[in-house]
């Protein structure tokens, strides 16, 4: 298989782009680096296309490796024909390679191998030929052998049938046809093990849907219900058609003596060997596709969450709500430094509201707190009531935000949190994290395993390695898109930078602590184990504010510094003008990018990127995202009535809709059918993303089930 040609066709790009991208990957370049600094070479392939290319490249190379192994194994057995070789080489999936290899794979002891040991292969060949002129029993009598363990005629015929059933099952063409037919016309059925049992799976207690129409979230729900032993799930194939197909293939002559046996062989082969294997394969394939879909959605949600704009320049009070153990508070200054921590008990069972308010007023006054960040976990609602009451009593304007605290408890109990706050308990660490994730969501959320951030579905049920790799890729893309301040970034943030491993991240922090601030990007080369390749990959994503070279504050790569210097000189600017904002409007001054790029000996795309960056040095791409909704008042679920129009924040997007926080503690669901009236959408992500601020109208409120139905249509 021509892997480059295959990738080119799948991704809809030019062959030279594929070739260039593969070469850059093989040279050890990271995806963020290729995407940002090798646009000329790849024709501006973005990070999403490059990651897909990288994944498919690994799969196709693994496929080619598997083919070599299979061909080698069959050749060793002396059974490799030109036709079979051509079939294996043409295979496009691992499943087809396995199908073709099946007859030649070294087998464990099966009913067929036992029958062969008993010397019944000859009888199987006689039945297969379908040419006997006398009853089969008479032929079988010759194979009775006490020594070999064949006592009766029936045993001999049954053993020969086992050999034939396995041979039918091993036929690759049959399997390929049956798999396709089962997928195209089969159904997935599910039923409750106990219909009286109440559960979240009630809609699947008597469920039926064609295989090829089954939505990803339903597949994952059925799998989980089955794993929890609440549901029985099975695949119903068009059995009659399949058996007729096999009979047609196997029974090639009219013969009254062999036909009944071969019909029984076909049925046994299908029901005992083929059907269970194909059911397993199809369900695995469905699960894999559903997981891939769920991971994609999770990744998009995570990206939106990480790219939420930071709230800068404010002293924030982080509030980790709880009942019995009290609410943990942490005051965090505008730089993320924890100034104070305290525990208050305004919630049940203590209900010390007035004491809590007195402490809060002192804190707000002492530290000039302007914003309260409240976690959305247990006792969040009760805490919110106290805060709203308090805000009315304050002489200064203070606002609050409910933040998604998913992962805060995971972080607070982690080794990293212990290193960061050795003198704090888990509650204080959690409160500090809740405050910081408002100030800089990206810097704080990278400390948490992406799976624990809570913007996906069924994340604990799927292939954990695949999920972790995909989500780490998302975090890596976000961190590199934003860039980091080399003098303030934590090791956990630095390790996501292109070319920087965990060890190198720690070494950078250690160097900084030992030698003080970095004043120049080149200084990175003095960090232990950070060589020229790692420097090439990471330098453009590291920012230095107030350093020796103003270009170090930008995303211009050091390899382009000469060109950037010449560009500034040709336009009548100094490097120092970068920081003063004097370069705003630089793009309008460049009349001919093509000519100028030739003069500067750089690519035109690179030149445009440099100009864009110099106009707005160190701009934060997150500034373009919607800001969080800051609140001063509270609604309760019982206050909601159908028809009410509210502003909310999209918290999670799933296959069938979006969950929106409208300030009542319980997120409301906008079903996919209620998201837009402008056009048909296949997935909610086409219209909304996590973090979007949206207008919604209340459709229904179910206080008992704590469900809120919302719509975004006709507003």
N, C-alpha and C positions, 0 to 999 in steps of 0.2 A: 504494500500500500504506500502510495505517495502521501506521506503525512502532511507536508506543506500544502499540497493541492487540496487535500481533504479539509484542512483548517481554513484555507482561503474560501472554499465554497460555503462552509458552515457559518463563517463569520461575516460573509459578504464584503470582504476587503480585497485589496490587490495582492497578487502573489509576492511582489517585492516587499510589501508591508509585513506579510507573514514571515518571510525569510529574515528580514531585519529584526523583528521582534524576537524570534526564536534565537537568533544569534546573540542578541543582547542578554536574553535570559540565561543562555548557556555560558555566557562570560561572567555570570554572577552578579548582574545588575538587578536591583530591586524594582518592583512594579512602580512605586511612586517616583523613583528616579527616572526610569524610562519615560513614564507619562509626562513628567514635568520638564526634563532637561534633554530628552532625545527625540523631540517632536519632528525635527528635520529628518531624522533617520527612519522613523516609523510612519511618517505622514500624519502626525498628530493623533495617534491612537490613544483613546482615553483609558483611565485605570480600569474601568469596568470591562471593556473589550480585552484589555491585556490580561486581566485575571481569568476571564473565561478561556482565553487562548492558552494560558499557562496550565489551567486545569485539564483542558482537552488534550494538550500536548503530553502531559503526564499519562493520561488514560491511553492515548493511541500508542505511545512508546511502550507502555506496559502490555498492550494488546499485541504489538509486534514481537515483543519478548516471549509472550505466551505461545504465539504461533511457532516461533523457533523451537521452543521446548517440545511442543506437541509433534512437530515434524520430525525432530530428532528421535523422540520416543517411538513413533510409528516406523521410522526407517530402521531403527535397531531391531524391531520385530520382523523386518523384511516384508512389511505389508503396505509400504507406501507406493501408491500408483500415481501416475501423472494427473489423473482426473481428481483424485483426493487432494493432492498437493495444491492444485489450482483452486479447489473449493476452500481449503484452509486459508490460502493466501488472500483470497477475495473476501473473506469474512470481515464484517465491520463491527461486530460486537463480541465480547467475551462469551456470551451465551451461545452464539452460533459455533464458536471454536470448541466449546465444551460439548455441544451436540455432536460435532464431527469426530471428536476424540473419544466419545463414550464407548464405541465398540472395541477400542484398542487400549482403553485405560486398564491398568492392572486391577483386577476385581477382587473384592473381598469375597469370602465364601457365600455364595448365593444358592438358591434352589437349583438354578441352571448348572452351576459349577459342580454341585453334588451329583446331579444327574449325569454329567459328563464323566465324572469319576467312576460312575457305575456302568460306564460303557454304552450309554443310551444315545450317543450322538448319531450313530448309524440309523437308528429308528427315526430320529428327528428328521434326518435327510430324506428318508423314504416318504414320510408324511409331507415334507416340504415340496417334493417333486409331484405329488398328487397323481401318480401314474399306476398305482397298484390295481391288480385285477382280482383280488380276493379280499375277504374281510381283514381289517387291520389287526384283529385279535390273532389271526394266524401268523401274520408277520411278527407280531410282538412276542409270540411264544418263544421265538429263537433267542430273545434277550433275557429270559428268566435265568437268574444265576444266584444261587444261595450265597456263593462266595462273595459276589459283589453287592449283595444286599438287595437284589430284586426278586421278591418272592412270588409275585403274581403278575398276570398280564396287565391288570389295571394299574399296578405300580409302574410298569414299564411304559405304558401309554402316558400316564401322568408325568413321569420324568421327562419323556420326549417333549411333552407339551410345555414343561417349564423351560426347556432349552429354546423352543420356538418362541415362547412369550418374551423371553429376554432379547432374542434376536430382533423381534418386531419392535420392542421398546427401544433398542439401540439404533434404529434406523433414523438418521438425522433428518431426512426429508419429511418423514411422517411427523416427527416432533415439531418441526418448523410449521407445518400446515396446521396441526392440532393446536399449537400455541396461538397462532394467529386467529383461528376460528373461535377458540375459547375467549380470547380477548375481545373479538369483534361482536360475538353473540352471547357470551356468557353473562351471568348475573351474580352479584354479591348479595347473599341473604344473611340476615342476622335475626336472632330471637333471644328472648330473655331466658336465663336459666330458672329464674323465679319471677313470674309476671307481677306478683304482689309486692315485690321489693321496690321501694321508692329509690330513684337514683337520677343522676343527671343524664343517663343514657336512655330515658323512657321513649324518646322518639325512634330509637333503634330496636325496640322490643319486638316489632314485627315489620322488619324493614327489607326492602328489595329495590335494587337499582342496577341497570346495565353497567358492566365493568368499565366500558370506555367513557361513560358519562359521569362516573363517580368523582366528586370533587375532593381535592386534597385534604381539606379539614375533616371531611366525613371519614376518609380512610384512616386518618390518625385517631379520630374519636372511636371508631370501631376497634382499632388495634388496642387502644387503651382499655376499652370496655371488656374486650376478650382477655387481656392480661390481668385485669382485676376480677376475672371469673364471674362477671355479671352477664356477659353476652356469649353466645356461640355464633361463630361466623363461618360461613362456608361459601365456596364458589360453585355455582351451578353451571355446568357446561352443556352445550347441545349434544348430549350423549348419543342419541339415536343417529345423528348425522356423522358423528365421529366413528362410531362402530361400522356404519355402512361404508365409509371411506376406507377403513382398515381392511374390512372383508374384501372389498373390491381389489385392494392392493395385494392381499395375501392369497386369496382363493382365485387362482389363475386358470384352473381347469375344473370342469364338472366331474366330480368323482364322489359317488355315494359313500365310499368308505372313509375318505379323509375329510370331507366337507364338515360334518358335525364336529369333529375334533378341532379343526382349524377355527370354526366359529367360536368354540369354547376358549381356544388359545387367544384369539383376538380380544375377547371380552376380558379374560384374565390379564392379558398384557396391559390393556387400557386401564382397567379398574385398580389393579394392584401396583403397576409400575409407572405407567405414563401419567394418569390423572393426578395422583398425589404430588408427583414431581412438578407437573405444570402448574397446579394450584399454588404450590409453594413459590415457584418462579414468578408467576404473575403477581401474587400478593407481595412478594419482595420487590418486584419492579414498581408496583403501585405505591408501595411504602416509600421506596427510594425517590420516586417522582414527587410524592406528597411532601417528603422531608426537604427535598431540594427547593420546592415552592415555598414551604414554611421558612426555610433558612433565608431565602431571598427577601421575603417579607420582613423577617426579623432583622436582617441586615439593613434594609431601607429604613425601618423604624429606628434602629440603633443609630444610624447615620444622622437622622433628623434630630434625635435626642442629643447626640454629641455635639452637633453643630448649632445648638441653641445659643443665642447671643449671651455673653457674660453680662452680668449687672456690675458695672465698675464704679469705683469711687464711693461706695456705701459701706457703713459699718452694719453688719448683719447679725441678728440674733438667731442662732440655730436652735430649733425646738424639737426634741425627740419625745413625742407624747407617750404616756403610759398611764395605767391605773395604779395598781398597788405599790409599785416601786417608785412612783413619782415621775414627773416630766424633767428630763435632763436638758439643761440650757447651756449653750456655749456662745460667747460673744467673740466675733471674728472681725478684725479690722479690714480695711480696704485691700490690704496686701495678702490676706489669708491667714494672718497670724492670730492665734487664739489669745485673747486678752483676759478672759475670765470664764469660769464655769460655775454652775450652781444647780441644785435640785429643788424643785417646788412641787407642792402636792395639791393642785386645785381640783383634781378629779377624784372620783370615788376610789376607795372608801373614805379617805381623809376629808375631801371637800374643803380644803383650807384656801378658799378663793381670795378672801381679803388679804391674808398673809402673802399669797402668791402675787397679787396685784402690787402690794407695797414693795416687794423685792424687784418686780419688773420695772416699776416707776424709777427706782433708784438706779437700776442698770441702764435704762434708756437715757436718763439724765447724765449719768457719769460718763458714758461712752458715746453719747450723741448718736444712738442707734436710730436708723431711719427705716429699717426693713426687718421684718420677722419672717423667717423661713421655717414653715411647719411641715413635718413629715406626715404622710397620708396614711400611717398605720393605725394600730389600736389606739383608741382615745383621741384620735385626731379631731373628730367632730366636737367632742367635749372641750378640747383645748381651744378650738376655733371660737367657740362661744365665749370663752373667757377673754380671748384676745380682742374680739369685736367689742365687748363690753369695756375693756381697758382703753381701747383706742378712742372711745367717746369721752373718756375722762382726762385725756392727755392734752396739754396746751400746745404741743407741737404735732406736726403731721407725721404719722408713722403708718406704713402700709404692711400688709402681710401677703404671702404667697404660699399656697399649698404645693409642696414639691413631692414628686414620686420618690419615696424613700427606699424603693427596691434595691437591695444590695448593700444598704448602709450597715445592717447588722452583720452581713458577711464580711464587709471591710473592717468593722470595729473589732471583730474577733481575730483578724488576720495578723500574721507576723509583721506585715508592713505597717499596720496601724500601731502595733506595739513598739516598733522602732521609731515611728513618727511621734507618738505620744506615750512615752514609757510610764509617765506618772498618772495617766488618766485611766478610769475604768471604761468598760465597753460602752456604757451609756453616754459618757462625756465625748468619747471618740465619735460615736454615732451623731451626736448633736453638732459637733464641729464639721463632720462630713456633710450633713444636711445644709448647713450654712454655706459651706464652700461650693457645693454643687450648684448653688444659685449664682455665686460670684464668678465661677469659671467651670461650667459643667464638664468640659472636656478634660481639664487638668485633674478634676476630682474623680470622674467616672472611669478613667483609665486604670485607677487603682483597684477596680472591682472586676472580677471575672465577668466578661460580657454576658454570659448565660444568666447571670443573677440580676441583670438590670431590669428584667420584667417587661419587655416590650415585644414578646413573641407568644406563640402558642405551642404547647406540647414539647417544649424544649428539652424536658427531661426524658422524653420517650425516644428521641431520635439518635442517630449515629453521632456520638459525642465528639469524636475526633474531627469529623467533617464540619460539625457545627462550630467547634472551637476555631478551626482553621479559617472558616468563612468570616466569623465575627472578628477574629483578630485582624483579618484583612481589611475589614470595614474600619476598625479603630486605627489601623496603620494609615489608611487613606486619609481619614479625618485629621489625624495629628499632623501629617505631612502637608496637608492642604493649608492648615492654619499656621504651621511652623511653631517653634518654641524659642523662648528666651533662654539662651545658653547659661546665663548667670542665675536664673531662678528656678528653672525646670527641675522637677524631682526625677529620681532615677526611674520611677514607674512611667513617667511621661517620655523620658529620653529613650527608653528601650523600644518604643514604637517608631522612632525616627529611622528612616532608610539607612541601612548599613550598620545600625547600632544594636548589638546584642545586650542581654541582661548584664553580662560581665563588663562590657564597655560602658554601659550606662552608669554602673557603680563606680567604675574607674574615673569617669568624667566628674562625678560628684566629689569623689575623693581628691582629685587633682584641684578642684575648685576650693575645697575646704583647706587644702594644704598651701595653695599658692595665691589664694584670693581670686577676684573676678577675672574672667577672660577679657582681654582687651583687643583680641584679634582672632579671626577664624583660624588662621594658620597655627595658632597656639594649640589647637586640637591635636596636632601631630605629636605634641609632647606627652599626650595622655598615654599611659601604659597600654600596649597591645593595639593602639589605634593606628593602623598603617595607611599608606596612600590610597588603597582601594576603598576602605571604610570612609576615609576623609572625602574622597570623590563623591561617594553615595550620600553622605550626610550633610556636607558643608552648606549647601544651598537652603537647607531647612532649619539651620541654626541661626538665630538672630542675636546680635550683640548691640544693645542700646548704649550710647555714650562711649563707644570704643574708638580706636585710632582711625578706622576707615569707615566713613559714612555708608559705604556700600554694604558693610556687614549688617546694617539694620534692615536690608532688603532681602528679597528672595533671588536676587541676581547671583548666579553661581560664580565662585572665584575664577573658574576657567574663562568667564566672560568679562572679567574686570578690565582688562586692557581695552576691549571693544567698547565697554560702557564709558571708560575714561575718554576715549577718542570721540565717542558720540557726544558727550557733554562738551568737550572742547570745540567740536565742529559747530555746536549750537550756541557757543559763547557762554557756557556755564562752568562753574567750579564744582568739585565733589561736595563741598560744604553746602551748596544750594539744595542738596537732596533733603536735608533735614528742615530747611526753612520753609518748605512748601513753594519755593520759587519755580519749581518745574511743572507745576499744574498747567496744563495746556501744551505740554511738550509734543504730544501726538499731532497737534495741528501744525506744528512747525516743520515736521518731517513731511516733505512734499513727495519724495520718491523713495519708498522703502526698498524697492528692488536695487536701485543704483547705490543707495547708502549701505545696504547689506554687503554688496560686492566690495565697496571701499573699505569697510570695516572687517572684511573677510570672515563674516558670520552668516548663518542662514537667515532668511527673511523672517521666518516664524520666530526665531530666537530674538531677533531685533525688535519685533513687535512686542514680545513678552517683556523685554528689558525696558522699552519705552513705557509700557503700561505700569510696570513696577516703579519706575523712577517718578512717574506722575503722582502715584499714591504709595509711597514707601511703607512697607510693613502694614498694609491695609489688612483688616481682619475679614475674611469672607463671611464670618458669622454675623456681621453687622447687617447683612441683607435679610437675615431670617426674622420672623415675627417675634417681638418681645413678649415675655410672659405677662399674663394679666395680673396686675397688682390689685388687691381687694382691700376694702375697708369695712365691708358689711357681709352678712351671712344669710344664706337661705337654708331652709330645711326642706326635706323631701315633701312633707305635708303642705308646704307653701305652694308647691307646684300645681298648676292647673293646665289642662290641655289648651293649646293655643298661645301659651306664654312664649314670647321670643326672648332668648338669652344669648349672651356671648360666652363661648367656652373654648377650652383648649383640647385639641386632639391628643389623647394619652396613648392610644394603641390602635393600630390598624391590623385587621385580620382579613381572612378571605371573604367573609360574608358581611363586613361592615367596619365601622369605626367607633371606638369608645371615646366619649367626649366628657371632660370634666366641666360641669356647669356650676361648680361651687356648692354642691349639696352633699359632698362626701361620696355619694354613690355615682359612679360614672354612668351616663346614659348611652344607649346604643342607637347609632344611626345605621339602619340596615342599608345594604348596598343599593336597594331599590329606592331609598329615600335620600341618596347623596346628591344627585343632580337631576334636573329635568331638561338639561340642554342636550345631552347625548347618551347613548347606551354605553356603559362601561363594563368591562370584563372583570376588573378588580378595583377595589376602593382606592388603591394607591395611584390610580390614574387621575384621581380628583383631590385626594387629601393626603397629608403626611403628618407624622408625629410632630407636635409643637405648633401646628397651624392654629391660629386663632380664628374661630368660625362663628357665624350666627346660626342658631338652631331654634326650632320651634318644638315645644313639648307636644307629643302625640298621645302618650298614655303614661299613667303612673300606677304601678302595682306595689303598694306599701308592704303587703305581706311577703311577696317574693323579692322585694327590693329591686324592682326593675323599672327603668325609665326608657320609654320609646321616644326617639327624637326624629326630626326631619330637617333637611337643609333645602327642601324644595319650596318653591313659591314664596320666597322671602323678599 
